[in-house]
Amino acid sequence: MKDHLDALAARRAESHLGGGQARIDAQHAKGKLTARERIDLLLDQGSFEEFDAFVTHRAIDFGMQDSTPMGDGVVTGWGTINGRMVYVFSQDFTVFGGSLSETHAQKICKIMDMAMQNGAPVIGINDSGGARIQEGVASLAGYAEVFQRNIMASGVVPQISLIMGPCAGGAVYSPAMTDFIFMVRDTSYMFVTGPDVVKTVTNEVVTAEELGGATTHTKKSSVADAAFANDVEAIAECRRLFDFLPLNNRKTVPTRPFFDDVNRVEDSLDTLIPDNANAPYDMKELILKLADEGDFHELQADFARNILTGFIRLEGSTVGVVANQPMVLAGCLDIDSSRKAARFVRFCDAFEIPILTLVDVPGFLPGTSQEYGGVIKHGAKLLFAYGEATVPKVTVITRKAYGGAYDVMASKHLRGDFNYAWPTAEIAVMGAKGATEIIYRGRSTEEIAERTKEYEDRFANPFVAASKGFIDEVIMPRSTRRRVCRAFASLRGKSLQNPWKKHDNIPL
């Protein structure tokens, strides 16, 4: 019996070494953790249960039969994060550069199938040179098998991707279909075609970092949700995000003990809005003062900064927040902010996460670049996302809500449940000056100025909309936390169904 136990221990030790100590040292020299070290940091201590540690590839071409490391370049299994179940795979760059083979893909597919079956999220840690060339089309087929599972799992269980090394070619499409992507600065990158191919085809000279690094994908492309300094920080933030998410689309949002007064009054909010209607203020201040313990987990913070998206807790329960940011582009909606917010709203709706919308929007950003770029269709994405969402929706208009942007930002007409406004709210087709110049075109400057004042007195307030029932209540800013918490509490039993359809046709 002892011989068998010793043999098992030896095999496990060999499996845990991956591509060998020299390659592990090389991984560390690049500032990267190994596949197993990443899993150990991600999961609760001692909770990881590994699958398929002894699987080897089946390739026999190009001398591959002479090197068959156990695990075949990916560590898979399940464990817990703060006691809640999660499935995980972590690609091992020390084994054939983490390249994906037929059996490598089968290991990933197995845990994704189990995640769907058991209703638990999937976290994938990507660190791979791409398809294993020696296996040819078999590796490509493996990618497609993984892609199909990403598609089937979408909206069923949360999927999170951590990019902690190279992720190129077809490999990028699996993370792209997941719900959230975190990257590591300087050591991770994503692109469909690398710098050498780009130079050959287009004659552009670009580095891997410029082409597909963390800064590129968090600030320009919006492919990634956040970037961090190193593996440890990225994993810590992944654990934090995981705590906000339900396990699957049939579970309610997680709740945790909270130590903040639901009836807390924030007198400072009464002076948040500047006297000058065109002066900016930081909407993030309002979010932090509404949230339990001032905790706001922002997503895509560096992209489309004119809109804020992320998670807070109210009475210990997760709530998704979408808020215009007057500090950037005066809070206007544009192509990028519409796409960013629409995707976030659809994620929240898929997983029954209530949505809080904070509105200060003077309209859609004008200009040829926006029109040529398709702002009509992109703006319609956000409109569509809010209109189809059946989760509890609470909206607070703090200042401007002009034109079509008023409609788009979770208005009462898009089935908003509670629509509040501060006394400083201005709900109108457009600003007073522009409106009077159109209505009284050709009149003298003095008369237009006088009419502008009349228009402001008549329309630059929330009471016209309130008189029509479009605003449920005009509330004191200082009481916003209490009113919003009570609104969401009253909506916990909400049940709303959309008409049966195979799926909608969102304006992509």
C-alpha positions in Angstrom: 0.0 0.0 0.0 2.8 2.4 0.9 4.3 2.0 -2.6 1.0 3.1 -4.2 0.8 6.1 -1.9 4.3 7.1 -2.6 3.7 6.7 -6.3 0.7 9.0 -6.1 2.6 11.6 -4.1 5.4 11.5 -6.7 3.0 12.0 -9.6 1.3 14.9 -7.8 4.6 16.5 -7.1 5.5 16.2 -10.8 2.2 17.5 -11.9 2.6 20.6 -9.6 5.9 21.4 -11.1 4.3 22.0 -14.5 7.1 22.7 -17.0 9.8 22.4 -14.4 11.6 24.6 -11.8 13.6 26.5 -14.4 10.5 27.7 -16.2 8.8 28.5 -12.9 11.8 30.7 -12.1 11.5 32.4 -15.5 7.9 33.1 -14.8 8.8 34.7 -11.5 11.6 36.7 -13.1 8.9 38.4 -15.3 7.0 39.5 -12.2 4.3 36.8 -12.8 2.9 34.2 -10.5 2.5 30.5 -11.6 -0.9 29.0 -12.5 -1.1 27.3 -9.1 0.0 30.3 -7.1 -2.7 32.4 -8.7 -5.4 29.8 -7.8 -4.1 29.7 -4.2 -4.4 33.5 -3.9 -7.8 33.6 -5.6 -9.6 30.9 -3.6 -10.1 30.4 0.1 -7.2 28.6 1.7 -7.5 24.8 1.4 -10.7 25.0 -0.7 -9.3 24.1 -4.1 -10.3 20.7 -5.5 -8.4 19.9 -8.7 -9.7 18.0 -11.8 -7.6 16.2 -14.4 -4.2 16.8 -12.8 -2.8 13.7 -14.7 -4.2 14.4 -18.1 -1.6 14.5 -20.9 -1.9 15.5 -24.6 -2.3 12.9 -27.4 -0.3 14.5 -30.1 2.4 12.4 -31.8 3.5 14.7 -34.6 6.7 16.8 -34.5 8.2 14.7 -31.7 5.4 15.7 -29.3 5.2 12.1 -27.9 8.5 12.7 -26.3 7.2 15.4 -23.9 3.9 14.7 -22.2 3.8 16.9 -19.0 0.8 16.1 -16.7 -2.0 18.6 -16.7 -1.2 19.7 -20.2 -0.7 23.4 -19.5 -3.9 24.2 -17.6 -4.9 23.7 -13.9 -8.7 23.3 -13.5 -11.1 22.7 -10.6 -13.4 24.3 -8.1 -13.2 26.0 -4.7 -14.7 28.8 -2.8 -14.3 32.6 -2.5 -15.5 33.8 1.0 -17.4 30.5 1.3 -19.2 30.7 -2.1 -18.6 28.2 -4.8 -16.7 29.0 -8.0 -15.1 27.0 -10.8 -11.7 28.1 -12.1 -9.1 27.3 -14.7 -5.6 28.7 -14.8 -3.3 28.4 -17.9 0.2 27.3 -17.1 2.7 29.3 -19.2 5.6 27.0 -18.1 4.1 24.1 -20.1 4.4 24.7 -23.8 3.8 28.4 -23.2 0.3 27.7 -22.0 -0.7 26.8 -25.5 -4.1 25.3 -26.0 -4.3 21.7 -27.2 -7.3 19.4 -27.7 -7.0 18.0 -24.1 -6.3 21.4 -22.6 -9.5 22.6 -24.1 -11.4 19.5 -22.9 -10.3 20.3 -19.3 -11.7 23.8 -19.6 -14.9 22.6 -21.1 -15.4 20.1 -18.4 -15.4 22.7 -15.6 -17.5 25.1 -17.6 -20.1 22.3 -18.1 -20.0 21.6 -14.4 -20.4 25.3 -13.6 -23.5 25.5 -15.7 -24.9 22.3 -14.2 -24.3 23.4 -10.6 -25.0 27.1 -11.0 -21.7 28.6 -10.0 -19.5 31.3 -11.7 -16.4 30.6 -13.8 -13.2 32.5 -13.4 -10.6 31.9 -16.2 -6.9 33.0 -15.7 -5.4 33.4 -19.2 -1.7 33.2 -19.8 -1.1 31.4 -23.1 0.8 31.6 -26.3 -2.3 30.7 -28.3 -3.2 27.5 -30.2 -0.7 24.7 -30.1 0.6 24.7 -33.6 1.8 21.1 -33.5 -1.9 19.9 -33.2 -3.2 22.0 -36.0 -7.0 22.0 -36.5 -7.5 20.0 -33.3 -6.4 23.0 -31.2 -8.7 25.3 -33.2 -11.6 22.9 -32.6 -10.7 23.1 -28.9 -11.1 26.9 -29.0 -14.4 26.7 -30.7 -15.6 24.2 -28.0 -14.7 26.7 -25.3 -16.4 29.5 -27.2 -19.6 27.6 -27.5 -19.6 27.1 -23.7 -19.0 30.8 -23.1 -22.0 31.6 -25.2 -24.2 29.1 -23.5 -23.1 30.3 -20.0 -23.7 33.9 -20.9 -26.5 35.3 -18.7 -26.7 32.0 -16.8 -23.6 32.1 -14.6 -21.2 35.1 -14.2 -17.9 34.7 -16.1 -14.8 36.6 -15.2 -11.5 36.6 -17.1 -8.1 37.5 -15.7 -5.5 38.2 -18.4 -2.2 37.6 -16.8 0.1 37.1 -19.8 -0.2 36.9 -23.5 -3.7 36.3 -25.0 -3.5 36.5 -28.8 -5.3 35.3 -32.0 -8.4 33.2 -31.5 -7.7 33.0 -27.8 -9.0 36.6 -27.2 -12.6 35.7 -28.2 -13.2 33.6 -25.1 -12.5 36.4 -22.6 -14.3 38.8 -24.9 -17.5 36.9 -24.4 -17.2 36.8 -20.6 -18.8 39.4 -18.4 -15.7 41.1 -16.9 -12.0 41.2 -17.9 -9.2 42.3 -15.7 -5.6 42.8 -17.0 -2.2 43.3 -15.5 -0.1 46.3 -16.6 3.2 45.5 -18.5 2.8 41.7 -18.4 -0.5 41.0 -20.1 -1.8 41.9 -23.6 -4.6 40.9 -26.0 -4.8 41.3 -29.7 -6.1 39.3 -32.7 -2.9 39.9 -34.8 0.4 40.6 -33.2 2.9 43.4 -33.9 4.9 41.4 -36.5 1.8 40.6 -38.6 0.6 44.2 -38.3 3.9 45.4 -39.7 3.9 42.9 -42.5 0.3 43.7 -43.6 -0.1 47.4 -42.9 3.5 48.5 -42.5 2.6 50.0 -39.0 5.3 49.7 -36.4 3.8 49.1 -33.0 4.8 47.4 -29.8 2.8 44.6 -28.1 2.0 47.0 -25.2 0.7 49.8 -27.6 -1.3 47.3 -29.7 -3.0 45.3 -26.9 -1.7 46.2 -23.5 -3.7 47.0 -20.4 -3.7 50.7 -21.0 -4.9 50.3 -24.5 -7.8 48.1 -23.6 -8.9 50.0 -20.5 -8.7 53.5 -22.0 -9.3 53.1 -25.8 -11.0 49.9 -26.8 -13.0 49.2 -23.6 -12.2 45.5 -24.0 -11.0 45.3 -20.4 -12.8 46.6 -17.3 -9.8 47.4 -15.2 -6.0 47.1 -15.1 -3.8 46.5 -12.1 -0.1 46.7 -11.2 0.5 43.0 -10.6 -1.1 39.6 -10.3 -1.7 39.9 -6.6 -3.7 43.2 -6.9 -5.7 41.9 -9.8 -6.7 38.7 -7.9 -7.6 40.7 -4.8 -9.9 42.9 -6.9 -11.4 39.9 -8.6 -12.3 38.5 -5.2 -13.9 41.9 -4.3 -15.9 41.9 -7.5 -17.0 38.3 -7.0 -18.6 39.3 -3.6 -21.0 41.6 -5.4 -22.3 39.0 -7.9 -25.0 36.3 -7.5 -23.9 32.7 -8.2 -26.2 32.3 -11.1 -29.3 33.8 -12.8 -31.7 32.0 -10.5 -30.1 33.2 -7.2 -30.7 36.5 -5.5 -27.9 39.0 -5.1 -25.7 38.3 -2.1 -26.2 40.2 1.1 -23.8 40.7 3.9 -23.9 42.4 7.3 -23.8 46.2 7.1 -23.0 48.8 9.7 -24.4 51.9 8.1 -27.7 53.6 9.1 -30.3 53.2 6.4 -31.8 56.6 7.6 -28.5 58.4 7.4 -28.9 62.0 6.5 -26.2 63.7 4.4 -26.6 67.4 4.8 -23.7 68.0 2.5 -25.8 66.8 -0.5 -28.0 69.9 -0.2 -25.1 71.9 -1.5 -23.7 69.4 -4.0 -25.2 71.2 -7.0 -23.4 74.5 -7.8 -25.4 77.7 -8.1 -24.1 78.1 -11.7 -26.0 75.6 -13.8 -23.0 75.1 -16.1 -20.5 74.4 -13.3 -19.4 70.8 -12.9 -19.5 68.7 -9.7 -18.3 65.1 -9.0 -21.2 62.6 -9.2 -18.9 60.1 -7.5 -19.4 62.0 -4.3 -23.1 61.3 -4.4 -22.5 57.6 -5.1 -20.1 57.2 -2.2 -22.5 59.0 0.2 -25.4 56.8 -0.8 -23.5 53.5 -0.6 -23.2 51.4 2.5 -19.9 52.3 4.2 -19.1 54.5 1.1 -18.0 51.4 -0.8 -18.2 51.8 -4.6 -16.6 49.1 -6.9 -16.3 51.0 -10.2 -15.9 49.3 -13.5 -14.3 50.7 -16.7 -13.2 53.7 -14.7 -10.7 54.8 -17.4 -13.1 54.5 -20.4 -16.0 56.9 -21.3 -15.5 58.8 -18.1 -18.6 60.9 -18.8 -20.6 58.0 -17.3 -19.9 55.9 -14.2 -20.8 52.2 -13.8 -20.2 49.9 -10.9 -21.6 48.2 -7.8 -22.6 49.4 -4.4 -24.5 47.9 -1.5 -27.7 49.2 0.0 -28.8 47.5 3.2 -26.1 44.9 2.5 -27.5 43.9 -0.9 -25.8 44.5 -4.3 -27.1 47.3 -6.5 -25.7 48.3 -9.9 -25.1 52.0 -10.4 -25.2 54.0 -13.7 -24.5 57.7 -13.3 -23.7 60.6 -15.6 -20.5 62.4 -14.6 -20.7 66.2 -15.1 -16.9 66.5 -14.6 -16.4 65.0 -18.1 -18.0 66.4 -21.3 -20.6 67.9 -18.9 -22.1 64.5 -18.5 -23.2 64.2 -22.2 -24.0 60.8 -23.6 -21.9 59.8 -26.6 -21.1 56.6 -28.5 -18.6 55.2 -25.9 -20.7 56.0 -22.8 -23.8 54.5 -24.3 -22.0 51.3 -25.1 -20.4 51.1 -21.7 -23.6 51.7 -19.8 -25.8 49.5 -22.0 -23.6 46.5 -21.5 -23.6 47.1 -17.7 -27.4 47.4 -17.6 -27.8 44.2 -19.5 -25.5 42.3 -17.2 -27.4 43.6 -14.2 -30.8 42.6 -15.7 -29.5 39.1 -16.7 -28.5 38.4 -13.0 -31.4 40.2 -11.3 -29.3 43.0 -9.9 -31.4 46.1 -9.1 -30.3 49.3 -11.0 -29.9 52.8 -9.5 -29.6 55.5 -12.1 -28.3 59.0 -11.2 -29.1 61.5 -13.9 -27.4 64.8 -14.9 -27.4 64.8 -18.7 -27.6 67.8 -21.0 -28.2 65.6 -24.0 -26.2 63.6 -26.6 -22.8 64.9 -27.7 -23.2 66.8 -31.0 -20.7 66.6 -33.9 -19.9 64.9 -37.2 -17.6 62.3 -35.5 -20.5 61.1 -33.3 -23.0 61.0 -36.2 -20.6 59.3 -38.6 -19.7 56.8 -35.8 -23.3 55.8 -35.4 -24.4 57.5 -32.2 -28.0 56.9 -33.2 -27.6 53.1 -33.0 -25.2 53.2 -30.0 -27.5 55.5 -28.1 -30.4 53.1 -28.9 -28.4 50.3 -27.2 -28.7 52.1 -23.9 -32.3 52.9 -24.5 -33.0 49.3 -25.4 -31.2 48.0 -22.4 -33.1 50.1 -20.0 -36.4 49.4 -21.7 -36.1 45.6 -21.7 -34.8 45.4 -18.1 -37.3 43.9 -15.7 -35.2 44.3 -12.5 -36.1 47.0 -9.9 -35.1 50.4 -11.3 -34.8 53.5 -9.2 -33.8 56.8 -10.8 -32.7 60.1 -9.2 -32.5 63.3 -11.4 -30.1 65.6 -9.7 -29.9 68.5 -12.2 -30.2 68.4 -16.0 -32.3 65.9 -17.9 -32.7 67.3 -21.4 -34.1 65.9 -24.6 -33.9 62.3 -25.7 -31.2 61.8 -23.1 -33.9 62.3 -20.4 -35.9 59.4 -22.0 -32.8 57.1 -22.3 -31.6 57.4 -18.7 -34.2 55.1 -17.1 -37.1 57.4 -17.3 -40.6 56.6 -16.0 -41.5 55.9 -19.7 -39.0 53.0 -19.8 -40.7 51.3 -16.9 -38.8 53.0 -14.1 -40.3 51.9 -10.8 -39.3 54.9 -8.7 -38.3 58.2 -10.4 -37.2 60.8 -8.0 -35.9 64.3 -8.6 -34.1 66.9 -6.5 -35.5 70.4 -6.4 -32.5 71.5 -8.6 -33.7 69.2 -11.4 -34.4 70.7 -14.8 -36.4 68.4 -17.1 -37.1 69.9 -20.5 -36.6 69.3 -24.2 -33.5 71.5 -24.1 -31.8 74.3 -22.2 -33.7 77.6 -21.7 -31.5 79.7 -23.9 -31.6 77.3 -26.9 -35.3 76.8 -26.5 -36.2 80.5 -26.5 -33.9 81.3 -29.4 -35.9 78.7 -31.4 -39.3 79.7 -30.2 -38.7 83.5 -30.5 -36.4 83.4 -33.5 -35.9 86.9 -35.0 -36.8 88.8 -31.8 -34.4 91.3 -30.2 -31.6 90.2 -27.9 -33.3 91.9 -25.0 -36.6 90.1 -25.6 -34.9 86.8 -26.0 -33.1 87.3 -22.6 -36.5 88.2 -21.0 -38.2 85.2 -22.5 -35.3 83.0 -21.4 -35.9 84.0 -17.8 -39.6 83.2 -18.3 -38.7 79.8 -19.8 -36.4 79.0 -16.9 -39.1 80.0 -14.3 -41.6 77.8 -16.1 -39.7 74.7 -17.1 -36.3 74.7 -15.4 -37.6 72.7 -12.4 -39.0 69.2 -11.8 -42.5 70.2 -11.0 -43.9 70.2 -14.6 -42.8 66.5 -15.0 -44.1 65.8 -11.4 -47.5 67.3 -12.3 -47.8 64.7 -15.1 -46.8 61.8 -12.9 -43.4 61.3 -14.7 -41.6 62.1 -11.4 -43.0 60.2 -8.4 -41.6 62.6 -5.8 -39.4 65.7 -5.5 -37.1 64.8 -2.6 -34.6 66.6 -0.4 -31.0 65.8 -1.5 -30.0 65.1 2.1 -32.6 62.3 2.4 -31.6 60.5 -0.9 -30.1 57.4 0.8 -33.1 56.8 2.9 -35.6 57.2 0.0 -33.5 55.1 -2.4 -33.1 52.3 0.2 -36.8 52.3 1.0 -37.6 52.2 -2.7 -35.5 49.2 -3.4 -36.8 47.5 -0.2 -40.3 47.9 -1.5 -39.3 46.3 -4.8 -37.9 43.1 -3.5 -41.0 41.2 -4.6 -41.2 42.8 -8.0 -42.3 40.4 -10.8 -42.3 41.7 -14.4 -42.2 39.6 -17.6 -41.4 40.6 -21.1 -43.4 39.1 -24.0 -42.2 35.6 -25.1 -39.5 35.7 -27.7 -36.6 33.5 -28.8 -34.4 36.5 -28.2 -34.5 40.2 -28.9 -32.6 42.0 -31.7 -30.8 44.8 -29.9 -29.4 47.4 -32.2 -25.8 46.1 -32.3 
